[in-house]
Amino acid sequence: MQTSIFCCLVGTVSNGYLCSNDIKIKVKGNSESGDGIWQFIPVTDSNGVVMGAFDVLRIEEIQASICIGRVAQSSKNGTALIKVSERCKVTLHSSRRLQTGIIYRFELEFRDGGLYIISDQSENIIELAPELLASQQPNNRKSLDQNWAARLEPQIYEHYPGIQLKAAILSKGIVEWEGMVDNRKIRVQGESGSTALTFHEFTPKLKESVETHPDILRVTPLGAARSIGASCLRVEIGNYEIVLDAGTRPKGSNPLPAFEHLENPNLILITHAHQDHIGALPVLHSMFPTAAMICTPGTREIARVMLSDCLKVQQINEDFEPLFDETELQQTLLQLDTQPIGAEFEPLPGLKVRFINAGHIVGAACIYLQLGNKSLLYTGDYNLANSRTTEGLKLTDLPQADVLITEATYGASVHSKRNEQESELVANITQVVQRGGSVLIPAFALGRAQEIILALKTSSTFPDNIPIYIDGLVRAVTDVFADNLQFLPRSVQNLANASRTEPFADNIKVIPISDPSYRPLAIAKPSVIIASSGMLTGGPSVYYAQGLLERENAAIFFSGYTDEESPGRLLQEMKTGEVVTIDEKDYTVKATVKKFNLSAHTDRAGIGSVIAKVKPRHLILIHGSKDALHDLARSDLQKHYIVHIPSVGEIIEYGVFPKFVTNSTQIALSHEKEIQLEIISEHDGAWIRVPQNVVEEDPRWQTLGQVGAVRAKWHNNGLMLMPVTAKTIALEKAKAGLTNCCAKCQFLKAGFCNHEDSPMYQLSVDPNGVCPNFVINNNTVI
C-alpha cells in the first residue's frame, strides 16, 4: 500500500510488538526484530490512540514523522480525521480546528500513545503539488516479500523433495517459484502474510507417432473478422484443434468470441496482452481446463495487471455480469505457461511452434505452426518500425508458410514517419505548458503511455520544471515495465543504469497519482497528464478531460487509434466552441484538441512487405474495418494469393477457393506463374521442351497446345512466347487491309469496343466491322 504517512521511533521489536519507553504497539504483518530506529505506518482508533504498526522497517537515521492528507473531520475535542488514501485514514491530535477538505502536510510527534501535530502547512499547497504527490512511503514491500518467500520455501522442498527451484519472483505481494523435479515443471504461488501455497504441475507432452496426423489445415475466425475486437481463431491442423488468442470486445452486448464453434482444444496460444487478444482467456480456460496455455514471458508478466484490470472493470459495470471471477483469474495465471521468443518448441507430438518478435508491445509475438508438410503464420498485432519500448518485427525472422493470417488495422493507409510524429507531439506539449496550460494525453496504458513518458523525459526541449503525472491503468502497467527491464530494448536498460533511477515513474519528473483525491492538484498548475483510457471511454482520463475541456490554454492530445463511436473520436471531429456531452454533462470545447499517429500497428506498406516475405498460398485478412480489409484486398494481392476476408464462423480450408474466385483465376493461382523451358538445338533449327508436369497438369497448356503454333517476340535479350489463335490471325488480317475497320480503331481493347458513343460500346466486335465513331490509332477521325 502506497501512502503519504510514516512515523519513526527508537525502540525494540520483539514478540510481535514495537516497544519504545512505556509505549507498546502491536506489529501487523512480518517484520525484523531487535533494537534500532523503526519506521512504520500507524493504525489509530477514533480517539487517536495508536493501535498498530504496518510495514515496520529498520532504518539507519532518525527521520521526522510526516503525514500528508486531506482533512475529513475536525472536532472540538482536539482530534482530526485525516484521509491519506482510499484505504488509509488516521486520527491525529491537533491544538486547533483544521479546515475540512483541505490537504495539509503535518509534522508529527509521538507521545502519550498518540500522534500529535506539531506543525501543519496548507498555504500555497498548489505550488507544492508535484512535491506533495511525489511524497511516497519508502517502499519496503519488496524486502518484506523476499523475507516471506524465504519463510515459505521450506514448505516447497517438503512437498517436492529434490526440487530444483529458481529464484522467487516477487510481484506486489505475490510470490512465485518455478522448478523441476523428475523432469516435471512445477509452478508454486504464495502471498505475503499467508502460509498457504498453490501448486501446479505442467502436463508433459504425450509421445505418439506423428504419422497418424491427416493432411488437414483449416482456420475458423471466432472474432475480429471484418472488425476489431475479440480476436480469436480456431485452427485445425492434423488431428489437433488449436486456439490462437482469446480477446474481448470493448463494447456491445456480446464481449466474447464465438466459443461455441470450439469442440475440445488441445492447445491455446496467446500473441500479446492487450484485452482484445487476452481478455477472455480466463473464460476459455474455465471451459477447457485441460488445454495447455502458452505465451511469451513478457506477455505473462503484463497479463497479470491487464486481466486484473479487466476483472475490476467488469465488477463495476452494472450492465453485464462479470465474465470471470478472482478464482478463475488466479487459476489462469497460475497455469499460463511461457516459451521464449525465437525458440522452437513442440507442445504436442509433431507440432512445431515458434514465437517471433512482433514489435507491437512488450512480449508481443507472431505465432508460427508447422505439422508435417503444412504450415501457418498468425501475425497477431505487429509493427515493423522500432519504438522506444519495443524492437520492430524483422522480415528476416519470418518463414514462408502455406497460410498467412495477418491483421489489417491500417490496411487502407500509410503512416507518417514515427519520429516526426513524436517530435511534433513533444513540441505541441511544450508550447501548451509554456503558456501556462496543462495537457491531457489519453493513452493506451500498455506500450503507448510508456513511450510518451520516455519521449518527454529524454527531450532536450521539454521544460525540466513541468511535472508529468500518470494515472489509472497507466500507473500499474508502468510498474510492471519498471520491474521487467529485461524485456525492454537495450536503450531503456542503459538509461536506467546511467541514471540509477527508474526509467519511467521516478517520483521526480514522472509522478504516479496514487489517490483520486489528488487529481485536482495534477491540473492546478502547468503539467502533463498521461492517463487511461486512450479513447476516453472510461478511467481517469475522463475526469481530466472534463476539467480541461473548457480551458482555453489547455490541450487534449490523442496519440493513436480511436474507435469510430468512442468519445475520443467524437471529440477529435469537433470544432472549438461546439458542445460535447461526457457522462451526461455538457462541455463547451475551448481546449486545443489534436491527434498524433504513434500507432503500434504497421501500415499498408508494412503489411505488403510481410505478405511478400511469407509467400502464402492462402492469405486471410482480419482485425480491421471492412473498408480497410477490402481496400487492401483490391490491390494486387488477389493476383498472387488466395485472399479471404472471412466472417465469424466461416471455415477456410487449405486448397479450397472462395466462391467468388473465377475458374481462370483459380487456375492461375494453382499453378506456377513461371516455368523453365529446355532449348534443344539441332542442325535445322531448335526445339523448346515444356516440362511434362506442365503438359499434364496445367489447364492453360491445353489451350496453348490446341493452337498448334506460337509467336515469339524479342524483348531486349529475352524472348516472349504468345499463342497464335484464330482471333489473332483475323485481327492481323483486318489490320493489314485497306478498310478503316474496328481492328484499326484506338478504342478496341482486348476484342471489346470502349468508345462510349458507339452502339457497340462494351460489346465484343468483329475486327472487320465498320463504325461511325471510328478513331484511327493516330487520333485522326476518318
Secondary structure, DSSP 8 states (H G I E B T S, - for coil): ---SEEEEEEEEEETTEEEETTEEEEE-S----EEEEEEEEEEE-TTSBEEEEEEEEEESS---EEEEEEEEEE-TTSEEEEEEETTEEEEEE-SS---TT-EEEEEEEEETTEEEEEEEE-TTTTTTHHHHHH------HHHHHHHHHHHHHHHHHHHSTT-EE---EEETTEEEEEEEETTEEEEEEEETT---EEEEE--------GGG--S-EEEEEEE-SSSSSS-EEEEEETTEEEEE-----SSSS--S--GGG-S--SEEE----SHHHHTTHHHHHHHSTTSEEEE-HHHHHHHHHHHHHHHHHHHH-TTS--SS-HHHHHHHHHHEEE--TT-EEEEETTEEEEEEE-SSSTT-EEEEEEETTEEEEE--S--SS--SS-----GGG----SEEEEE-TBTT-----HHHHHHHHHHHHHHHHHTT--EEEE--TTTHHHHHHHHHHT-SSS-TTS-EEEETHHHHHHHHHHHTGGGS-HHHHHHHHHHTS-SS--SSSEEE--SGGGHHHHTTSS-EEEES-TTSSSSHHHHHHHHHTT-TT-EEEE-S---TTSHHHHHHT--TT-EEEETTEEEE--SEEEE----SS-BHHHHHHHHHHH--SEEEEESS-HHHHHHHHTTTHHHHSEEE---TT--EETT---TTS-HHHHHHHHS-S----EEEEETTEEEEE--HHHHHH-HHHHHHHHH--EEEEEETTEEEEEE--HHHHHHHHHHHSSS--GGGBTTEETTEE--TTSTTBTSB--TT---TT-BBTTS-B-
